[in-house]
Amino acid sequence: MKSANVAARPNRREMLAKLKAIYGAERAESVLDELMRRVDRHRRQTRVFRRNADWVNERDLVLIVYGDQVRKEGEPHLRTLRRFLCKHVKGLATAVHLLPFFPYSSDDGFSVIDYYKVNPVLGDWEDIERLAEDFDLMFDAVVNHVSSRSDWFRKYLAGDEAYRDYFIEADPRADYSSVTRPRALPLLTPFETARGMRHLWTTFSEDQIDLNYANERVLLDIIDVLLFYAGKGARIIRLDAIGYLWKKIGTSCIHLEETHMIVRLFRDVLDLAAPGTLLMTETNVPHAENIRYFGDGSNEAHMVYQFPLPPLVLHAFHTGSAEKLTRWAASLAPVSETTAFFNFLASHDGIGLMPAKGILSDAEIGEMAARTRLHGGYVSYKDNGDGTTSPYELNISYFDALSPPDDEDERKVSRFAAAHAILLSLAGVPGIYFHSLFGSRNWRQGVEETGRSRSINREKLNEDRLEAELADPSSLRSRVFRRLAQLIALRREQPAFHPNAAQRVLAVDDAVFALLRFVRPANGIGTGARAPLLALVNVSDRARVAKIDPEVLRSEGIDPSGRWTDLIGGQSFIFVCDPTAGPAADGELRFGSGFWEISIAPYQVYWLRKD
């Protein structure tokens, strides 16, 4: 991944306006003065990790992985991981999302004890910086909350006046019915402090204590953390659970305007002190709210998660119909040339269902939940605030989520590869979870050991055993890895797959997801799109016929005539305006001047490039 072309450098007047909107005119000036002192200090210390002066391109792919994902006895986990990734992934992924590697007390890292330390079980900062020499790195900024064992919270409990307002004290008798709840857990947790019993805001768990951004000292200290990360090799900073940052009783306490202002300040600060560092927001919510974190396309997040994609792809393969996926994808629109969706199917979390609300019906979501249980997974629920609960997340490996237990392995692998072909075809930067790339299955033993449903997709692997499976061409891991690696390698060489290249979704058959990708002429000069590519994916277990109107291609400035070659299978298709032209060569299919009708086998993928 390459460095972004940043917008004009933020100026003091604009930053002051944001601080006034958050803290009021009286406090804003002093907060800005202190903020700029910190920016200046970090600007002198920060070494920006970047490889080129451009924005993202078609070669970019992010691998999502834990620091201890691959283990070897007697060796720090980060060193084992680096060796494994350099051997197997370096030619495929350009960036590594290194999930929280700090000392923590719960939630597999998302309850941070110390923002400034590396968990010694994993290694040290030197190991992080070595990994940054081989890959761009994404760090998690878990800044909505801290661990109950953090130094900040211990000082609060002890009555240290400097930390008195670092956390949100609340009246348990107040009305919190309008607050959006991500989990079916109590919103407030009682703690015995030096000043007596206090009830504190704990959005995610009793061990994850929400920070109070109404206190400007919290904002300043967190800005120090972000700048520290940039200096330690973070090319991308992922703002975890950022939508819940600001609380205001009587509101939903999610996506408030103050939260957006704070994200924009984070962007300003990084643009000043560590230009080229990217911000990604993690907001597992319906699409309309999610894309608000792009701001105006230049002033907020560079990337946002494409959260509807995992449940919609899963629904397509469950039902054998691409209709809902196609309709949703056709509604997507580019935001700017320096923003992009982060497309993914699986991550360390489960498959979120809330982003599918309004796209899939409650009945369709319920059917997905039922099928998840049949495939060996679990379903997590959220509290609706009225005494009822709703499915919130499917906890299952994505391979098993797609795979009927009694299906043959070859069909499972083909189905899984087809799902990832959709991911890799869409406009945006693709991200693939380690357990997906290497074909992991449900880890139910982990759920039994931890008591947490999310553990089903978080198994840690022994390096020697993993290498042995990958060396065996008949093993499921090896077959999955080779299929996905082939798709990734092909994608990297196609300009039409640039994250910001044009995209048009086509309706060719209910069971076929069809996508036209192409690079328009620079600045609109000249005619004809360069290197257009047509992606076709059969999401069903039946052979289908994709019916393509060449006039659609012409409407985008693409001449459909001539040879189109399938990058995956090597077959050629020739479109001719004169149907009486000579016969096609061996291995070629010829079409006349009418509709193309291309047969596509169950779970088959075509990537047809205009030669």
ROGUDREN-10609 format. One record per residue (C-alpha): residue in one letter; x, y, z. Coordinates in steps of 0.001 Angstrom, whole numbers, plus 524288, in hexadecimal, padded with zeros to 5 digits. Each point is the difference from the previous one (the first is absolute). Example, Ala and Ser with C-alpha at 12.3 -4.5 7.8 and 13.67 -1.06 7.14 Angstrom:
res	u	v	w
A	8300C	7EE6C	81E78 $
S	8055A	80D70	7FD6C $
! end
This chain:
res	u	v	w
M	80000	80000	80000 $
K	804FB	80D50	7FC9D $
S	7FEC3	80D2D	80656 $
A	7F3B2	807E4	7FDA2 $
N	7FFB3	80CC9	7F8D0 $
V	7FB7A	80836	80B48 $
A	7F747	80BDC	7FEED $
A	804B3	80DA3	80329 $
R	806BB	80085	80D2E $
P	7F675	80347	80AE3 $
N	8011A	80DAD	8054E $
R	7FE4D	80576	80DA0 $
R	7F320	806BF	7FD00 $
E	7F9A1	7F364	7FB58 $
M	80500	7F838	80B97 $
L	7FB81	80A6C	8096E $
A	7F252	7FF8F	7FA31 $
K	7FF5F	7F165	8029E $
L	80497	8019B	80DED $
K	7F5F1	80AAF	8023E $
A	7F557	7F6C8	7FB2F $
I	80494	7F5E4	809E5 $
Y	8043F	807D0	80BEE $
G	7FAA9	80DB9	7FE2A $
A	806EE	80CB7	7FCD8 $
E	805DD	80233	80D9A $
R	80797	7F341	8006D $
A	80324	7FE54	7F19F $
E	80BA2	8094A	7FF0A $
S	80770	7F9E1	80B4A $
V	7FD15	7F245	7FB2F $
L	8051E	80373	7F281 $
D	80C71	805F2	80590 $
E	802D6	7F398	8079B $
L	7FC56	7F76F	7F464 $
M	80984	80739	7F715 $
R	80AF1	7FEA9	809F9 $
R	7FE09	7F158	7FF7A $
V	7FF73	7FFFA	7F13D $
D	80CD3	80782	7FF51 $
R	80693	7F6B0	80983 $
H	7FBAF	7F3E8	7F886 $
R	802FD	80609	7F2CA $
R	80E51	800BF	803F6 $
Q	7FFF7	7F1EA	804CD $
T	7F761	7F8FF	7F629 $
R	805D9	7F798	7F55D $
V	7F54E	7FE40	7F5C4 $
F	7FFC1	7F240	7FA5B $
R	7FC41	80138	7F1CA $
R	804B5	7FA30	7F34A $
N	7FB3C	80952	7F552 $
A	7F8FE	80CE6	7FE58 $
D	7F382	7FA71	7FA3D $
W	7F2E2	7FBBA	80506 $
V	7FBEA	7F1A7	80000 $
N	8006B	7F768	7F3E2 $
E	7FBA4	7F2B4	7FB01 $
R	80B65	7F905	80693 $
D	7FB69	803AC	80D8C $
L	7FA69	7F5B9	80914 $
V	7FF73	7FFFA	80ED8 $
L	801D1	7F37A	807CD $
I	7F8E5	8002D	80D22 $
V	80793	7F86C	80A4C $
Y	802F0	7FEC3	80E8A $
G	80E09	801D5	8047C $
D	80000	7F23C	8058C $
Q	7F870	7F9D7	7F4B3 $
V	80B60	7F6F0	7FCBF $
R	807EB	7FAB1	80B48 $
K	80CD9	7F8E0	801F8 $
E	803FA	7FBB2	80D8E $
G	80ACF	80817	805FD $
E	7FEFB	80B2E	7F643 $
P	7F923	80D3E	80125 $
H	7F394	7FEE8	7F802 $
L	8026D	80C14	7F7AE $
R	80CC2	7FA30	7FB03 $
T	7F934	7F353	7FC78 $
L	7F535	8078F	7F941 $
R	80973	80855	7F81C $
R	8075A	7F414	7FB2B $
F	7F36C	7F925	7FC12 $
L	7FA41	80BED	7F936 $
C	80C78	802FE	7F88C $
K	8002C	7F1FC	7FB0D $
H	7F1C6	7FEAD	7FBFB $
V	7F983	80D5C	7FF26 $
K	809F4	80A44	7FC1F $
G	7FCDD	7FF16	7F18D $
L	7F15E	80069	80292 $
A	7FD44	809C2	80AF0 $
T	805D1	80D98	8006F $
A	7FB15	80332	80DB4 $
V	7FDB7	7F8DE	80CC3 $
H	7F548	803B7	80976 $
L	806BB	7FBF2	80C8A $
L	7F4E4	7FE66	809B9 $
P	8023F	80602	80D88 $
F	80D9F	7FC1C	8046D $
F	8000C	8079D	80CBF $
P	7FEE1	7FAA0	80DD3 $
Y	7F194	7FD28	8023B $
S	7F69D	7FA31	809CC $
S	7F4D5	7FA98	7F793 $
D	7F974	7FF5A	7F295 $
D	80C2E	7FA9A	7F94B $
G	806EF	80D0F	80075 $
F	7F4F9	809E8	7FF22 $
S	800FB	80363	80E6A $
V	80D02	80718	7FFE7 $
I	807D0	80168	80C85 $
D	80AFC	80856	7FA62 $
Y	7FF89	806BA	7F2BE $
Y	80EB4	801EA	7FFD9 $
K	804D5	7F228	8021C $
V	80097	7F39A	7F7EC $
N	7FAEF	7F3DE	806C4 $
P	80CEB	7F98C	803FF $
V	7FAAD	7F2A4	7FC55 $
L	7FF8B	804E0	7F1E4 $
G	80D07	80718	7FFAE $
D	803C7	80E50	80079 $
W	7FFAA	80C7C	7F806 $
E	80C0A	7FBB4	7F872 $
D	7F829	7F450	7FB13 $
I	7F51D	8091D	7FBA9 $
E	8095D	808D8	7F8BE $
R	8065A	7F458	7F946 $
L	7F2B6	7FB99	7FB30 $
A	7FDCF	80DDB	7FAFA $
E	80BEA	7FE4C	7F74D $
D	7F8DC	7F526	7F897 $
F	7F1D4	8047F	80068 $
D	7F840	80C48	8023D $
L	7F9DB	7FE6B	80D6C $
M	7F296	802F8	80553 $
F	7FF4E	80252	80EB7 $
D	7F395	7FFA4	807FB $
A	7FD03	80C65	80786 $
V	7F6BD	7FAB5	80A5F $
V	7FC84	80D7E	804E7 $
N	7F1BB	7FF06	803EC $
H	803DF	7F8F3	80C70 $
V	80B6A	7FAEC	8080B $
S	801FB	7F429	8089A $
S	7FB93	8003D	80E24 $
R	80E2D	7FC70	802F2 $
S	805B0	80BA9	7F8D8 $
D	80810	80A07	8074B $
W	7F633	80AAD	7FCA1 $
F	7F4C7	7F87F	80620 $
R	807D2	7FBDB	80C08 $
K	80323	80E45	8029B $
Y	7F1A5	8037F	7FE5A $
L	7FBFE	7F5A0	809F0 $
A	80A5F	804DD	80974 $
G	7FA74	80DCF	7FF7F $
D	80AE5	80675	7F82C $
E	7FA31	80D4D	7FC86 $
A	8071B	8004A	7F2E9 $
Y	7F7E5	7F43A	7FB9B $
R	7F325	80328	8069C $
D	7F932	80376	7F33F $
Y	80689	7F603	7F728 $
F	7F432	7F709	800C9 $
I	7F15A	80201	7FF3B $
E	7F8D2	7FF8D	80CDA $
A	7F164	7FE14	7FE66 $
D	7F392	7FF12	80802 $
P	7FAC8	7F1FF	7FF1E $
R	7F224	8055E	801D6 $
A	80076	80825	7F39A $
D	7F914	7FC00	7F373 $
Y	80956	7F976	7F67C $
S	7F5AA	7F9F5	7F740 $
S	8042A	807F8	7F40F $
V	80E44	7FBAC	800D5 $
T	80472	7F6D3	7F53A $
R	804F6	7F378	8061E $
P	809AD	7F787	7F87B $
R	7FF56	7F4D4	809AC $
A	7F5EE	7FA2D	80920 $
L	807A8	80450	80C13 $
P	7FDBF	80A82	80A5A $
L	8034B	80DB7	7FB59 $
L	804C4	80474	80D6A $
T	80904	7F8E0	80966 $
P	8017B	80359	80E88 $
F	80DD1	8021E	8054C $
E	8048D	802E3	80DC1 $
T	808C8	80C05	7FF82 $
A	80703	80884	809DA $
R	7F41D	808FD	7FF0D $
G	7F637	7F528	8021D $
M	7F7F4	7F7B9	7F6B3 $
R	7FF58	80521	7F224 $
H	7F8C6	7FAB9	7F423 $
L	80820	8011E	7F3AB $
W	7FCB7	7FF03	7F1B5 $
T	804A3	7F2DC	7FA73 $
T	7FAA4	7FE91	7F23D $
F	8067D	7F2FD	7FCFB $
S	802DE	7F931	80CFF $
E	802C0	80271	80E4B $
D	80E8D	7FEDC	7FCE8 $
Q	7FF8F	80A4C	7F535 $
I	7FE02	80D5F	80630 $
D	7FB8B	80AB4	7F6C1 $
L	80875	80C1E	7FF33 $
N	7FA16	80D73	80226 $
Y	80325	8087D	7F435 $
A	7F865	80B33	805F5 $
N	80C9E	80196	807B8 $
E	8099A	80621	7F675 $
R	80B78	7F98E	80725 $
V	7FB18	7F2E7	7FB10 $
L	7FFD7	804F1	7F1FD $
L	80DD8	80539	80130 $
D	80538	7F387	80615 $
I	7F9BD	7F7B5	7F56B $
I	805C4	808C8	7F577 $
D	80D44	7FD3C	8062D $
V	7FD10	7F177	7FE96 $
L	7FC6D	80141	7F191 $
L	80C4C	807A2	7FCF4 $
F	80823	7F62C	8077E $
Y	7FA3F	7F52F	7F78D $
A	80345	80770	7F399 $
G	80DEE	80123	804A6 $
K	800D5	7F179	802C6 $
G	7FC51	7FBAA	7F266 $
A	7F139	80142	7FED0 $
R	7FCD4	802DC	7F1C5 $
I	7F183	7FE92	80318 $
I	7F962	802C0	80CF2 $
R	7F335	7F8DB	80221 $
L	7F6BB	80727	8091C $
D	7F944	7F4E4	80718 $
A	7F1A5	801AD	803D0 $
I	8018E	80E7E	7FD3F $
G	7F177	802A8	7FE4D $
Y	7FDA1	7FEFD	80EB2 $
L	80A37	80A2C	803C1 $
W	7F729	80B20	804AF $
K	7F4DB	7FE4B	809AE $
K	7F460	808CA	801FF $
I	7F458	7FB8B	8080B $
G	7F35B	80080	7F847 $
T	806A7	7FC40	7F342 $
S	8040C	7F31E	7F9F3 $
C	80E16	802DE	80425 $
I	80504	7FB1B	7F2F7 $
H	804CC	807E7	7F444 $
L	7FDFA	80CE1	80707 $
E	8053C	80C1F	7F95B $
E	80A82	8016B	80A71 $
T	80507	7F28D	7FC46 $
H	8016C	80405	7F1C5 $
M	806DF	80C82	8042A $
I	809C3	7F832	80808 $
V	802E9	7F6D8	7F4A4 $
R	8026A	80BFD	7F774 $
L	80952	8055A	80A3A $
F	8072D	7F304	8001A $
R	80140	80161	7F13E $
D	80516	80DFA	80141 $
V	80A15	7FC25	80A16 $
L	80531	7F494	7F811 $
D	8006B	80824	7F38A $
L	80861	809E7	80734 $
A	8091B	7F735	807C2 $
A	80065	7F378	7F7E2 $
P	7FB3C	802DF	7F226 $
G	7FC7A	7F3C3	7F880 $
T	7FA65	7F8ED	80BD4 $
L	7F25B	7FAE9	7FD1B $
L	7F40B	7FF7E	808C7 $
M	7F63D	7F4E5	7FF4D $
T	7F365	80025	807D0 $
E	7F9A4	7F3B2	8054C $
T	7F15B	80244	80123 $
N	7F805	7F391	7FEEA $
V	7F35A	806E6	7FCB2 $
P	7F6AE	801E7	7F47B $
H	8062C	8053D	7F398 $
A	7FAD3	80DF0	80076 $
E	805F6	80289	80D62 $
N	80C7A	7F8D3	7FC8B $
I	80367	80846	7F42D $
R	7FE1E	80CA6	8079D $
Y	80D9F	7FD64	8054B $
F	80591	80389	7F2B0 $
G	7FC03	80DF1	80330 $
D	800BE	8082B	7F3A5 $
G	809B6	7F682	7F9F3 $
S	80C08	80752	80498 $
N	7FE67	8035E	80E65 $
E	7FC8C	7F3B4	807A2 $
A	80316	7F17D	7FE02 $
H	807DE	7FB7C	7F446 $
M	7F97B	7F2B2	800B0 $
V	7F3C8	7FA5B	80631 $
Y	7FC5E	7F1C5	80173 $
Q	7F675	7FA8C	7F60C $
F	7F7EB	7F963	80A99 $
P	7F432	7FBC6	7F7DA $
L	808AB	7F7C8	7F730 $
P	80250	7F415	808E0 $
P	7F19A	7FD36	8030E $
L	7FB81	80308	7F21D $
V	809F6	7F6F7	7F9B3 $
L	7FC73	7F57F	809DA $
H	7F189	801D8	7FD0C $
A	802A9	7FEF0	7F15F $
F	806B8	7F2D9	80143 $
H	7F638	7FB08	80A06 $
T	7F490	802E4	7F6F6 $
G	8068B	7FE5B	7F2C9 $
S	7FB3B	80D8F	7FC65 $
A	80877	80BF6	7FD9F $
E	7F43D	80906	7FEEA $
K	8015B	806D3	80D54 $
L	80ECA	800ED	7FEC9 $
T	7FED7	80580	7F240 $
R	7F5D6	80A27	803C9 $
W	8082B	804AB	80B89 $
A	80CDA	8006D	7F864 $
A	7F96F	807B7	7F516 $
S	7FC75	80A81	809F7 $
L	80E20	80286	803FC $
A	8062D	80C7B	7FB32 $
P	80E13	804D6	8009A $
V	802C0	80A94	80A0D $
S	80CF9	805B0	7FB80 $
E	80CB6	7FBEB	7F98D $
T	806D3	7FF68	80D30 $
T	7F5F0	7F801	80779 $
A	7FC9A	7F1B3	7FE91 $
F	7F7B4	7F571	80606 $
F	8070E	7F56D	8078B $
N	7F9C9	7F3A7	7FAAC $
F	80069	7F3A2	8081A $
L	7F853	7F38A	8027B $
A	805A7	7FB63	80CE1 $
S	807A6	805CA	80B34 $
H	80376	7FD2F	80E23 $
D	7F1E2	80351	80343 $
G	7F40F	7F8D5	7FB30 $
I	7F766	80336	7F461 $
G	7F897	80C40	803DA $
L	7F193	80018	7FCBD $
M	7FC2A	80DF8	80331 $
P	80589	8056D	7F329 $
A	7F6DA	7F6E4	7F897 $
K	7F3FA	8060A	80669 $
G	7F76E	80625	7F5B4 $
I	8068D	7F7E6	7F55B $
L	7FC2D	7F29E	80522 $
S	7F325	7FDAF	806FB $
D	7FF4F	7FB87	80E1F $
A	7FBA8	7F2C4	7FAEA $
E	80BD2	7FF01	7F6FB $
I	80920	803BE	80B1E $
G	7F957	7F5E1	8088C $
E	8022C	7F5AA	7F588 $
M	80E70	80362	7FF6F $
A	800DA	7FEB4	80EBE $
A	7F952	7F2B7	7FF9E $
R	80923	7FB46	7F552 $
T	80BAF	804C2	807D0 $
R	7FC2C	7F700	80B24 $
L	7FE5F	7F4A7	7F671 $
H	80DC3	802B9	7FAFC $
G	805A8	7FF10	80DBF $
G	8002A	80E68	803B1 $
Y	7F9B3	808CD	80A17 $
V	7F774	80C24	7FFBA $
S	80240	80BE4	808BB $
Y	7F4D0	808F7	803A0 $
K	7FEA2	80E56	8035F $
D	7F6F5	806A0	80993 $
N	7F59A	80822	7F915 $
G	7FD42	80807	80C32 $
D	7F1D0	7FB95	800E9 $
G	801FF	7F2A8	8061A $
T	8021B	7F929	7F2F9 $
T	80C53	7FB90	7F916 $
S	803F1	7FEB1	7F1BA $
P	80A98	7F839	7F90D $
Y	80BE1	808C3	7FF9F $
E	80B22	7F78C	7FB4F $
L	8028A	7F279	7FA51 $
N	80B88	7F97F	806A5 $
I	805A8	7F634	7F686 $
S	80B91	7FE98	7F6D4 $
Y	7FC57	8056E	7F2B7 $
F	803C6	7F321	7F99D $
D	7F64A	7F880	80865 $
A	7F5CF	80ABD	7FEDB $
L	7FFEC	7FD9C	7F14A $
S	8013D	7F132	80094 $
P	7F51C	7F60E	80280 $
P	80666	7F608	80914 $
D	7FCBA	7F47E	7F718 $
D	80521	8065B	7F374 $
E	80C3D	7FAC4	7F963 $
D	80C9D	80777	80268 $
E	8022E	803E2	7F1CC $
R	7F2D6	806ED	7FF65 $
K	802E6	8068F	80CFE $
V	80CF0	8051F	7FAC8 $
S	7F9D5	80491	7F33E $
R	7F508	806E7	80743 $
F	809B7	80683	80938 $
A	808A2	80481	7F4C4 $
A	7F421	80555	7F8BF $
A	7FC0F	80802	80BEF $
H	80DAB	805CF	800A8 $
A	7FFC0	802E7	7F175 $
I	7F4A8	8092E	802F2 $
L	807F9	8065B	80AC7 $
L	80BCE	801A1	7F725 $
S	7F7F4	80543	7F49E $
L	7F937	80B47	806DE $
A	804EC	80DF3	80042 $
G	807A1	80263	80C76 $
V	80B8B	7FA58	80768 $
P	7FE4F	7F17D	80316 $
G	802E5	7FA33	80D4E $
I	80103	7F16E	802B4 $
Y	8003C	7F9DD	80D6E $
F	80B42	7F6A9	80297 $
H	7F6B6	7F4B6	80308 $
S	7F930	8020C	7F2F9 $
L	80C76	80072	7F7F3 $
F	80474	7F354	80642 $
G	7F30C	7F8D8	80031 $
S	7FD63	7FEF8	80E98 $
R	7F3DC	7F95D	80548 $
N	7F780	80259	80BEA $
W	807E5	7FF73	80C90 $
R	7F540	7FB9C	80931 $
Q	809EA	7FB86	809F6 $
G	80401	80E2B	80192 $
V	7F202	803DE	8032A $
E	7FF98	7F581	80A7F $
E	80CF6	80498	8059D $
T	7FCFE	80E95	8005C $
G	7F133	8003A	8010F $
R	7FFB6	80A0B	7F4E5 $
S	7F974	7FD49	7F2FF $
R	809B1	80870	7F87B $
S	80AE7	7F69A	80379 $
I	7FABA	7F6D4	7F586 $
N	8077F	807F9	7F5E1 $
R	80C11	8038D	807FA $
E	807FF	7F383	80101 $
K	80EBE	8017C	80182 $
L	807D7	7F6B4	7F76A $
N	80CA5	7F869	801B2 $
E	809A8	803C9	7F559 $
D	80548	7F252	7FD75 $
R	7F26F	7FA17	7FEFA $
L	7FB4B	80B0C	7F738 $
E	80BD2	7FEA3	7F70B $
A	7FDC4	7F162	7FEFE $
E	7F1DE	801FF	7FBE4 $
L	803BD	80A2B	7F5E2 $
A	80A66	7F6E1	7FA85 $
D	7F5B8	7F56B	7FDDB $
P	7F905	8035A	7F33A $
S	7F45B	7F794	803CC $
S	7FD71	80714	80CE3 $
L	7F4A3	80978	800F3 $
R	808ED	80B0E	80481 $
S	808F0	7FE34	7F466 $
R	7F4C4	7FF6E	7F649 $
V	7F98C	80C3B	80568 $
F	80CC1	80784	800A0 $
R	803CA	7FC92	7F203 $
R	7F2AD	803D8	7FA9B $
L	7FFB9	80D0E	80712 $
A	80E46	802C3	7FD03 $
Q	7FD3E	7FE03	7F186 $
L	7F4F3	809E3	80048 $
I	80809	809DC	807A4 $
A	80BAA	7FEB3	7F6DD $
L	7F759	80228	7F41B $
R	7F946	80BA0	8063B $
R	80CE6	806E0	802E6 $
E	80317	80139	7F182 $
Q	7F31D	8060F	7FB81 $
P	7FEB2	80EEB	7FFDD $
A	7F142	7FE0F	7FF08 $
F	80077	7FB0C	80E19 $
H	805B4	80CCA	8050A $
P	7F84A	8035E	80C5F $
N	7FB3A	80C9A	7F9B0 $
A	7FDC5	7FAAC	7F241 $
A	7F234	80156	7FAB0 $
Q	7F61B	7F5A4	8036E $
R	7F2FA	7FC47	7F9FF $
V	7F795	7F4EC	80518 $
L	7F8AB	7F878	7F583 $
A	7F38C	7F7F5	800C1 $
V	802E2	7F3DD	7F7BF $
D	7F95E	7F4EC	8079C $
D	7FA1B	7FEC2	80D8D $
A	80A94	7F665	80411 $
V	80B93	8073A	7FA0D $
F	806B8	80BAC	80619 $
A	80554	80823	7F4C1 $
L	808F0	80BA9	800D9 $
L	80694	8087B	7F5C4 $
R	80CAE	8068A	80464 $
F	8078F	8099E	7F7A8 $
V	8096C	80B64	8007C $
R	7FAA9	80BFA	7F942 $
P	80915	8084F	7F7AC $
A	807D5	8098F	8082C $
N	7F904	80CFA	801EB $
G	7F576	7FB9A	7F67C $
I	80956	801DD	7F486 $
G	7FEB4	7F623	7F509 $
T	7F600	7F561	7FE17 $
G	7FEAD	7F1FE	80489 $
A	8029D	7FA80	80D7C $
R	80D4C	7F9B3	80223 $
A	8011D	7F165	802E6 $
P	7F1AD	7FD8D	80385 $
L	7FCFF	7F3AB	8079A $
L	7F320	7F8C0	80198 $
A	7FE5F	7F7AA	80C38 $
L	7F59E	7F553	80051 $
V	7FDA0	7F77B	80BFD $
N	7F5D3	7F537	800CB $
V	7FB3D	7FFA2	80E25 $
S	7F78A	7F3EF	7FDEE $
D	801B2	7F149	7FF17 $
R	7FA0C	7FFEA	7F242 $
A	805B1	80359	7F2C6 $
R	7FB14	80D24	7FB5F $
V	80073	80875	7F3D6 $
A	80476	80E09	80194 $
K	7F952	80891	7F5DA $
I	807F9	80C41	7FD6D $
D	7FBC0	80B7F	7F7DE $
P	80BD7	80594	7F8B7 $
E	7F8FC	80D0E	7FF40 $
V	80282	8017B	80E86 $
L	80E85	7FF7B	7FD58 $
R	7FED0	809C4	7F4F4 $
S	7F8BA	8094A	80913 $
E	80C49	80048	8087A $
G	808E8	802ED	7F47A $
I	8046D	7F1D7	7FEC2 $
D	8007A	7F9A2	7F28E $
P	7FB04	7F21D	8025A $
S	8051E	7FAAB	7F325 $
G	80C1C	7F79C	7FFBB $
R	805E7	7F61D	80941 $
W	7FCC9	7FEDC	80E75 $
T	80880	7F64D	8077E $
D	7FC9C	7F971	80CDA $
L	80B96	80291	808DB $
I	7FCA6	7F45A	80886 $
G	7FD50	7F538	7F642 $
G	80689	80571	7F3DE $
Q	7F41A	7FE8C	7F71A $
S	7FDBF	80A77	7F5A6 $
F	7F31F	80635	7FBFF $
I	7FEF6	807D1	7F370 $
F	7F57B	80A01	7FD3C $
V	7FE4A	803AC	7F1C8 $
C	7F6A0	809B7	7FA06 $
D	7FF22	7F73A	7F404 $
P	7FA2E	7F2DB	803F4 $
T	803F5	7FA4B	7F2D0 $
A	80E78	80186	802ED $
G	808CA	7F417	7FF80 $
P	8002B	7F517	80A0A $
A	80633	8019B	80D49 $
A	80CE5	7F95D	80324 $
D	800AE	7F449	80907 $
G	7FC8C	803AA	80DFC $
E	7F922	80C7D	7FBD2 $
L	7F1A3	8038B	80052 $
R	7FA6C	80981	7F60F $
F	7F472	8091B	801BE $
G	7F899	807B3	7F5E7 $
S	7FA5D	80D93	8010E $
G	7F546	7FC81	809A5 $
F	8008E	7FC69	80E60 $
W	80B52	7F81A	80534 $
E	7FB7F	7F37D	80687 $
I	80AE2	7FA0D	80810 $
S	7FE03	7F307	806F6 $
I	8057F	80009	80DB8 $
A	80150	7F3BC	80859 $
P	7FC3B	7FF1F	80E70 $
Y	808CB	808FF	8080E $
Q	80819	80349	7F3FB $
V	806DA	80D17	7FEBE $
Y	80366	80721	7F376 $
W	80903	80BB3	7FFB5 $
L	7FED5	8041F	7F1C6 $
R	809DD	80A2A	7FBAE $
K	7FF17	8072A	7F334 $
D	80C9C	7FD0D	7F897 $
! end
